[in-house]
Amino acid sequence: MLKQSLQYKLLQKLSPQQIQLMKLIQLPTQAFEERIKQEIEENPALDNGKEEIDAIDDDLSNEFEERENEKNDAEEIDINEYLSDDEIPYYKTQANNYSADDDEKNVPYAAGTTFHQSLKNQLTTFSFNEEELAIAEFLVGSIDDSGYIRRAIIDLVDDLAFTANIFTTEEKVIAVLKTAVHNLDPIGVGARDLKECLVIQLKRKNKTKIRALAINILEVSFDHFVKKHFKKLQEKFAISEEELKEVNTEISKLNPKPGSSYAGNNKIAEQIVPDFSIKLIDGELDLVLNARNAPELRVSREYNTMLKTYQETTLKSKSQKDAVYFIKQKLDAAKWFIDAIKQRQQTLLVTMNTIMQYQYDYFLTGDERKLRPMILKDIADKIKMDISTVSRVANSKYVSTPYGTKLIKEFFSESMKNDRGEDVSTREIKKILETVVLEENKKKPLTDEKLALILKEKGYPIARRTVAKYREQLELPVARLRKEI
């Protein structure tokens, strides 16, 4: 049965301008610059401000009706609202503490032969028949960036049959792997696991008693060595502590990831562009927004001229009216984008300044133990903005400080109570934990339980499980794996 009824709903929707602003705030500097280039390419009404051109006044209309409705009211468009005699845009009145020399916009690229191409080039030095060469090239193509072949040999045999129409056996593939691929540079490349990688490297070196012993230990008791069961190794191989120490030193010189040592990897060199700079000037902190986050944009001269021409024309044709609607839309889009950039700049500055003031002692000294507990809500409440806005600023932005370039979200941490009932940052506790582990006796490393007792003596009563969690976050291994001879 059909039924009609009236229903009232109260809905809250984000405007396109708000969505645009949120997206811009989230972008780091380099991505922000790319977004501006994209907008300039898509909107001919925008100009990058490198030429002296007329600016559109700040009183541009913020909204425009749908094109279909506007066609009925063509004469009601006030062209004067879109024209201005102001020769100097408001962007020119902004202070800029950066010189042109500070605009480092070139991202360096690594040049040269790629890792896999280098390996294939080396295969030309071997004497292969047609089948062996195809197998060798397939094996090289199966090596990952760390230098390992992670797949089982039987899977590679199947792939050779299906993709290259080469029907071979596991024995042939292993033979090519050992006689050819394992002899390529960097040494250790093509290994199927860490054990094989280390053994290959040792066998390529000049033979000595210690190296022979190291190969024997890895081949026979790899698990004992990795788990640092030194007493068991001494007993099994009837060697002294000094000999085992020499073996450990020899193995520690090897490269567990031979592929990563190849300098010719043709990858973009990572470059972090800080969004902010904090400097210590006469004992006071000075915050500056990177000039690349505050570009000069304005409306182009051509669009300004088009509107003047339309205004001066007595008889306006339909095509001219259609053109002015198009121009109006592009001008409004340009105005929204420029306003969004300005709001982004203000939001970034306000948020970072509040973070700087909140963590003032840390930025003065660089001592991580002085970091105060701080969560997103603390900053959001102070600047009277939504938590999501603070999150967008913190998650993708970097700040240059006298103590290095830091990701802003690193300054946020939960709080815990010390023995005096004061709130302390978990970052402070982690720093102390890291220091204690660094200074421990490596022959008898401290267990998590002992670390918890030490932290308790220092005034931080935390449980053993919490110590284990912090240790894992600091990427510190368990006591047994920190043991040294």
C-alpha positions as CSV (number, residue, x, y, z in Angstrom):
1,M,0.0,0.0,0.0
2,L,1.5,3.4,-1.0
3,K,1.4,6.2,1.4
4,Q,2.5,9.8,1.2
5,S,3.7,11.8,4.1
6,L,5.7,14.9,5.0
7,Q,9.0,14.6,6.9
8,Y,11.3,17.2,8.3
9,K,15.0,16.4,8.6
10,L,17.8,18.6,10.0
11,L,21.0,17.8,8.0
12,Q,24.4,19.3,8.2
13,K,26.6,19.1,5.1
14,L,30.1,20.3,4.3
15,S,30.3,22.9,1.5
16,P,32.6,22.2,-1.4
17,Q,34.8,25.0,-0.1
18,Q,35.1,23.4,3.4
19,I,36.0,20.0,1.7
20,Q,38.6,21.8,-0.4
21,L,40.1,23.5,2.6
22,M,40.4,20.2,4.6
23,K,42.1,18.5,1.7
24,L,44.6,21.4,1.3
25,I,45.4,21.4,5.1
26,Q,46.3,17.7,4.9
27,L,48.8,18.1,2.1
28,P,52.5,18.4,3.0
29,T,54.5,21.1,1.2
30,Q,55.6,19.3,-1.9
31,A,52.1,17.8,-2.5
32,F,50.6,21.2,-1.9
33,E,52.8,22.8,-4.6
34,E,51.7,20.1,-7.0
35,R,48.0,20.8,-6.1
36,I,48.5,24.5,-6.9
37,K,50.1,23.6,-10.3
38,Q,47.2,21.4,-11.0
39,E,44.6,24.1,-10.1
40,I,46.4,26.7,-12.3
41,E,46.4,24.3,-15.2
42,E,42.7,23.5,-14.7
43,N,41.5,27.0,-14.0
44,P,42.7,29.6,-16.6
45,A,41.4,32.4,-14.3
46,L,44.3,31.7,-11.8
47,D,47.7,33.2,-12.2
48,N,50.9,32.4,-10.3
49,G,51.6,36.1,-9.7
50,K,54.9,36.3,-11.5
51,E,53.6,39.1,-13.8
52,E,52.3,42.5,-12.8
53,I,48.6,42.2,-13.4
54,D,45.4,43.5,-12.0
55,A,43.8,41.8,-9.0
56,I,40.2,40.9,-8.4
57,D,38.9,42.6,-5.3
58,D,38.2,40.7,-2.1
59,D,34.5,41.5,-2.4
60,L,34.0,38.8,-5.0
61,S,30.7,37.0,-4.6
62,N,31.1,33.9,-2.5
63,E,28.3,32.0,-4.2
64,F,26.7,31.8,-7.6
65,E,23.4,30.2,-8.6
66,E,23.0,27.4,-11.1
67,R,23.6,28.4,-14.7
68,E,20.0,27.5,-15.8
69,N,18.6,30.0,-13.3
70,E,21.1,32.7,-14.1
71,K,20.2,32.7,-17.8
72,N,16.9,34.4,-16.9
73,D,18.6,37.2,-15.0
74,A,21.6,37.9,-17.2
75,E,21.3,41.7,-16.8
76,E,21.4,41.3,-12.9
77,I,25.1,40.3,-12.8
78,D,27.0,43.1,-11.4
79,I,30.3,43.1,-13.3
80,N,31.7,45.8,-11.0
81,E,31.9,43.3,-8.2
82,Y,34.5,41.4,-10.2
83,L,36.6,44.3,-11.3
84,S,39.1,46.4,-9.4
85,D,41.5,49.2,-10.0
86,D,43.8,47.9,-7.3
87,E,47.2,47.4,-8.9
88,I,48.7,45.7,-5.8
89,P,47.1,42.4,-4.6
90,Y,46.9,41.9,-0.8
91,Y,49.5,39.1,-1.2
92,K,52.1,41.7,-2.0
93,T,51.6,43.3,1.4
94,Q,52.4,40.1,3.3
95,A,55.8,39.8,5.0
96,N,58.0,37.1,3.7
97,N,61.1,36.1,5.7
98,Y,62.5,33.8,3.0
99,S,64.6,34.9,0.1
100,A,64.5,33.4,-3.3
101,D,67.5,31.4,-2.5
102,D,65.5,29.5,0.1
103,D,63.2,28.0,-2.5
104,E,64.7,24.6,-2.9
105,K,62.2,23.1,-5.3
106,N,64.5,20.6,-7.1
107,V,64.1,17.0,-5.9
108,P,67.3,15.1,-6.5
109,Y,67.1,11.8,-8.5
110,A,69.5,8.9,-8.3
111,A,71.1,8.2,-11.6
112,G,72.6,5.1,-13.1
113,T,71.9,1.5,-13.8
114,T,69.1,-0.2,-11.8
115,F,69.9,-3.0,-9.4
116,H,68.3,-5.8,-11.6
117,Q,69.8,-4.4,-14.8
118,S,73.3,-4.5,-13.2
119,L,72.7,-8.2,-12.3
120,K,71.6,-9.0,-15.8
121,N,74.7,-7.3,-17.3
122,Q,76.9,-9.5,-15.1
123,L,75.4,-12.6,-16.6
124,T,77.1,-11.9,-19.9
125,T,80.4,-12.9,-18.2
126,F,79.2,-16.6,-17.8
127,S,79.1,-19.3,-20.4
128,F,75.5,-20.4,-20.7
129,N,73.5,-22.4,-23.2
130,E,70.2,-20.9,-24.2
131,E,68.2,-22.7,-21.5
132,E,70.6,-21.8,-18.7
133,L,70.7,-18.2,-19.7
134,A,66.9,-18.0,-19.6
135,I,66.8,-19.6,-16.2
136,A,69.6,-17.3,-14.9
137,E,67.7,-14.2,-16.2
138,F,64.4,-15.5,-14.6
139,L,66.2,-16.0,-11.3
140,V,67.7,-12.5,-11.4
141,G,64.2,-11.1,-12.1
142,S,62.9,-13.0,-9.0
143,I,65.4,-11.2,-6.7
144,D,63.8,-8.6,-4.4
145,D,65.2,-5.3,-3.4
146,S,67.0,-6.8,-0.4
147,G,68.8,-9.3,-2.6
148,Y,66.8,-12.4,-1.8
149,I,64.9,-15.0,-3.7
150,R,61.9,-15.5,-1.4
151,R,60.0,-18.1,-3.5
152,A,60.4,-21.8,-3.4
153,I,62.4,-23.4,-6.2
154,I,59.5,-25.6,-7.2
155,D,57.3,-22.5,-7.7
156,L,60.0,-21.0,-9.9
157,V,60.1,-24.2,-12.0
158,D,56.4,-23.9,-12.5
159,D,56.6,-20.2,-13.5
160,L,59.3,-21.0,-16.0
161,A,57.0,-23.5,-17.7
162,F,53.9,-21.3,-17.7
163,T,55.5,-17.9,-18.5
164,A,58.6,-18.6,-20.4
165,N,57.7,-22.0,-21.9
166,I,60.9,-23.5,-20.4
167,F,60.4,-27.0,-19.0
168,T,63.2,-27.8,-16.5
169,T,63.9,-29.4,-13.2
170,E,64.6,-28.2,-9.7
171,E,68.1,-29.6,-9.9
172,K,68.9,-27.5,-13.0
173,V,67.5,-24.3,-11.4
174,I,69.5,-24.9,-8.2
175,A,72.7,-25.6,-10.3
176,V,72.3,-22.3,-12.2
177,L,71.5,-20.5,-8.9
178,K,74.7,-21.7,-7.2
179,T,77.1,-21.6,-10.1
180,A,76.0,-18.2,-11.5
181,V,73.6,-16.1,-9.5
182,H,75.4,-16.7,-6.2
183,N,78.6,-15.4,-7.8
184,L,77.2,-12.0,-8.8
185,D,77.9,-8.8,-7.1
186,P,77.0,-7.6,-4.5
187,I,78.1,-10.7,-2.7
188,G,75.3,-12.7,-1.1
189,V,72.7,-11.8,-3.7
190,G,70.3,-14.5,-4.8
191,A,70.3,-16.2,-1.4
192,R,67.0,-17.9,-0.3
193,D,67.4,-17.1,3.4
194,L,69.7,-15.2,5.8
195,K,71.7,-18.3,6.6
196,E,72.6,-18.9,2.9
197,C,73.3,-15.2,2.4
198,L,75.9,-15.1,5.2
199,V,77.5,-18.4,4.2
200,I,77.9,-17.2,0.6
201,Q,79.6,-14.1,1.8
202,L,82.0,-16.0,4.0
203,K,82.9,-18.4,1.3
204,R,83.8,-15.6,-1.1
205,K,86.4,-14.3,1.4
206,N,89.9,-15.6,1.8
207,K,89.9,-18.8,4.0
208,T,91.0,-18.5,7.6
209,K,90.5,-20.7,10.6
210,I,87.9,-18.3,12.1
211,R,85.9,-18.0,8.8
212,A,85.9,-21.8,8.4
213,L,84.6,-22.1,11.9
214,A,82.0,-19.4,11.3
215,I,80.7,-21.2,8.2
216,N,80.5,-24.5,10.2
217,I,78.6,-22.8,13.0
218,L,76.1,-21.2,10.6
219,E,75.5,-24.3,8.6
220,V,75.2,-26.7,11.6
221,S,73.8,-24.5,14.4
222,F,72.3,-21.4,12.8
223,D,69.4,-21.3,15.3
224,H,71.6,-21.4,18.3
225,F,73.8,-18.6,16.9
226,V,70.8,-16.4,16.1
227,K,69.3,-17.0,19.5
228,K,72.7,-16.3,21.1
229,H,73.0,-19.5,23.0
230,F,76.7,-19.0,23.3
231,K,77.3,-21.6,26.0
232,K,75.7,-24.3,23.9
233,L,77.9,-23.3,20.9
234,Q,81.0,-23.4,22.9
235,E,80.2,-26.9,24.2
236,K,79.1,-28.3,20.8
237,F,82.1,-27.0,18.8
238,A,84.6,-27.3,21.7
239,I,85.8,-23.7,21.3
240,S,86.8,-21.0,23.8
241,E,84.9,-17.8,24.5
242,E,87.6,-15.8,22.7
243,E,87.2,-17.9,19.5
244,L,83.4,-17.6,19.6
245,K,83.9,-13.8,20.1
246,E,86.0,-13.7,16.9
247,V,83.4,-15.7,15.0
248,N,80.7,-13.3,16.2
249,T,82.8,-10.3,15.1
250,E,83.5,-11.9,11.7
251,I,79.8,-12.6,11.1
252,S,78.7,-9.2,12.3
253,K,80.8,-7.6,9.4
254,L,78.6,-9.3,6.8
255,N,75.7,-7.6,5.0
256,P,72.3,-9.3,5.8
257,K,70.7,-7.3,3.0
258,P,73.1,-7.3,0.0
259,G,70.6,-5.7,-2.4
260,S,70.2,-2.6,-0.2
261,S,73.9,-1.8,-0.5
262,Y,73.7,-1.3,-4.3
263,A,74.2,2.4,-4.8
264,G,72.8,2.3,-8.4
265,N,69.2,1.8,-7.4
266,N,67.3,4.2,-9.6
267,K,65.0,5.6,-7.0
268,I,64.0,9.1,-6.1
269,A,66.1,10.3,-3.2
270,E,63.7,11.1,-0.4
271,Q,63.7,14.7,0.6
272,I,61.7,16.1,3.5
273,V,60.6,19.7,3.1
274,P,59.8,21.2,6.5
275,D,56.5,23.1,6.6
276,F,57.6,25.2,9.6
277,S,60.9,26.4,11.0
278,I,61.5,27.1,14.7
279,K,64.6,29.0,15.6
280,L,66.1,30.1,18.9
281,I,66.8,33.8,18.7
282,D,68.1,35.5,21.9
283,G,66.6,32.9,24.1
284,E,63.2,33.2,22.5
285,L,61.5,30.8,20.0
286,D,60.6,32.1,16.6
287,L,58.1,30.3,14.4
288,V,58.1,30.8,10.6
289,L,55.8,29.1,8.0
290,N,57.7,27.8,5.0
291,A,57.3,30.4,2.2
292,R,56.4,27.7,-0.2
293,N,53.1,27.2,1.8
294,A,52.1,30.8,1.1
295,P,52.2,31.3,-2.7
296,E,51.2,34.4,-4.5
297,L,48.1,33.7,-6.6
298,R,45.7,36.1,-8.3
299,V,43.2,36.3,-11.1
300,S,44.6,36.7,-14.6
301,R,44.6,40.0,-16.5
302,E,42.9,38.4,-19.5
303,Y,39.8,37.5,-17.5
304,N,39.7,40.9,-16.0
305,T,39.8,42.4,-19.5
306,M,37.0,40.1,-20.7
307,L,34.7,41.4,-18.0
308,K,35.5,45.0,-18.8
309,T,34.7,44.4,-22.4
310,Y,31.4,42.8,-21.6
311,Q,30.5,45.7,-19.3
312,E,31.3,48.3,-22.0
313,T,29.3,46.4,-24.7
314,T,25.8,47.9,-25.3
315,L,24.2,45.1,-27.1
316,K,25.1,41.8,-25.5
317,S,24.6,38.7,-27.6
318,K,23.7,35.2,-26.3
319,S,27.2,34.0,-26.9
320,Q,28.6,36.9,-24.8
321,K,26.2,36.1,-22.0
322,D,27.2,32.4,-22.1
323,A,30.9,33.5,-22.0
324,V,30.4,35.8,-19.0
325,Y,28.7,32.9,-17.1
326,F,31.7,30.7,-17.8
327,I,34.1,33.5,-16.7
328,K,32.0,34.1,-13.5
329,Q,32.3,30.4,-12.6
330,K,36.0,30.3,-13.1
331,L,36.5,33.6,-11.1
332,D,34.5,32.2,-8.2
333,A,36.5,29.0,-8.3
334,A,39.7,31.0,-8.3
335,K,38.4,33.1,-5.4
336,W,37.5,30.0,-3.4
337,F,40.9,28.5,-4.0
338,I,42.8,31.6,-3.0
339,D,40.7,32.0,0.1
340,A,41.3,28.3,1.0
341,I,45.1,28.8,0.7
342,K,44.9,31.8,3.0
343,Q,42.8,29.9,5.5
344,R,45.2,26.9,5.2
345,Q,48.1,29.2,6.0
346,Q,46.4,30.7,9.0
347,T,45.3,27.3,10.3
348,L,48.9,25.9,10.0
349,L,50.4,28.8,11.8
350,V,47.8,28.9,14.6
351,T,48.1,25.1,15.2
352,M,51.9,25.0,15.1
353,N,52.2,28.1,17.3
354,T,49.9,26.5,20.0
355,I,52.0,23.2,19.8
356,M,55.2,25.3,20.2
357,Q,53.9,27.1,23.2
358,Y,52.6,23.9,24.8
359,Q,56.0,22.2,24.4
360,Y,58.0,25.4,25.0
361,D,60.5,23.8,27.4
362,Y,61.3,21.0,24.9
363,F,61.9,23.4,22.0
364,L,64.1,25.5,24.2
365,T,66.4,22.6,25.2
366,G,65.7,19.7,22.8
367,D,65.5,17.4,25.8
368,E,62.8,14.8,25.1
369,R,62.3,14.3,28.8
370,K,60.8,17.7,28.9
371,L,58.0,16.8,26.5
372,R,54.7,17.3,28.2
373,P,51.8,14.8,27.7
374,M,49.8,16.2,24.8
375,I,46.9,14.8,22.8
376,L,45.0,16.2,19.8
377,K,42.2,17.4,22.0
378,D,44.5,19.6,24.1
379,I,45.5,21.6,21.0
380,A,42.0,21.5,19.5
381,D,40.5,23.0,22.6
382,K,43.0,25.8,22.7
383,I,42.6,26.9,19.1
384,K,38.8,26.1,19.1
385,M,39.0,23.9,16.1
386,D,37.9,20.3,15.4
387,I,40.3,17.5,16.5
388,S,40.3,16.2,12.8
389,T,41.8,19.6,11.8
390,V,44.7,19.2,14.3
391,S,45.2,15.6,13.2
392,R,45.5,16.7,9.5
393,V,48.2,19.2,10.5
394,A,50.1,16.8,12.8
395,N,50.1,13.7,10.6
396,S,51.8,15.0,7.5
397,K,53.8,18.1,8.4
398,Y,57.4,18.5,9.5
399,V,59.1,21.2,11.5
400,S,62.7,22.2,11.3
401,T,64.1,22.8,14.8
402,P,67.6,23.5,16.2
403,Y,67.6,19.7,17.1
404,G,66.7,18.3,13.7
405,T,63.6,18.0,11.5
406,K,60.7,16.4,13.3
407,L,57.3,15.0,12.3
408,I,54.8,17.1,14.3
409,K,52.8,14.1,15.5
410,E,55.9,12.9,17.4
411,F,55.2,15.7,19.9
412,F,51.9,14.1,20.9
413,S,51.9,11.4,23.6
414,E,49.7,9.9,26.3
415,S,50.3,10.7,29.9
416,M,51.1,8.5,32.9
417,K,51.4,9.2,36.6
418,N,54.8,9.1,38.3
419,D,55.3,8.3,42.0
420,R,54.5,11.9,42.9
421,G,51.2,11.8,41.2
422,E,52.3,14.1,38.4
423,D,51.4,13.6,34.7
424,V,54.4,12.7,32.7
425,S,54.7,11.9,28.9
426,T,55.1,8.4,27.8
427,R,57.9,9.7,25.5
428,E,59.8,10.7,28.6
429,I,59.5,7.2,30.0
430,K,60.6,5.7,26.7
431,K,63.6,7.9,26.5
432,I,64.7,6.8,30.0
433,L,64.1,3.2,29.1
434,E,66.2,3.5,26.0
435,T,69.0,5.1,28.0
436,V,68.9,2.3,30.6
437,V,69.1,-0.4,27.9
438,L,72.0,1.4,26.2
439,E,74.0,1.6,29.4
440,E,73.3,-2.0,30.6
441,N,76.0,-4.7,30.8
442,K,75.6,-6.5,27.5
443,K,77.0,-9.7,28.9
444,K,74.1,-9.8,31.3
445,P,71.3,-7.7,29.7
446,L,68.3,-6.6,31.8
447,T,65.1,-8.5,31.5
448,D,61.8,-6.6,31.2
449,E,61.1,-7.4,34.9
450,K,64.4,-5.8,36.0
451,L,63.8,-2.8,33.7
452,A,60.4,-2.3,35.4
453,L,62.1,-2.3,38.8
454,I,64.7,0.3,37.6
455,L,62.0,2.6,36.2
456,K,60.1,2.2,39.5
457,E,63.2,3.3,41.4
458,K,63.5,6.3,39.1
459,G,59.9,7.3,40.0
460,Y,57.9,5.7,37.1
461,P,55.9,2.8,38.5
462,I,54.9,0.9,35.4
463,A,54.1,-2.8,34.9
464,R,56.4,-5.3,33.2
465,R,54.0,-5.7,30.3
466,T,54.1,-2.0,29.7
467,V,57.9,-2.1,29.7
468,A,57.7,-4.8,27.0
469,K,55.3,-2.7,24.9
470,Y,57.5,0.4,25.1
471,R,60.6,-1.8,24.4
472,E,59.0,-3.1,21.2
473,Q,57.9,0.4,20.1
474,L,61.6,1.4,20.5
475,E,62.5,-1.7,18.4
476,L,64.7,-3.0,21.2
477,P,65.0,-6.9,21.2
478,V,64.4,-9.0,24.3
479,A,67.3,-9.4,26.8
480,R,68.5,-12.7,25.3
481,L,69.0,-11.2,21.9
482,R,70.8,-8.2,23.3
483,K,73.4,-10.4,24.8
484,E,77.0,-10.1,23.7
485,I,80.1,-12.2,24.4
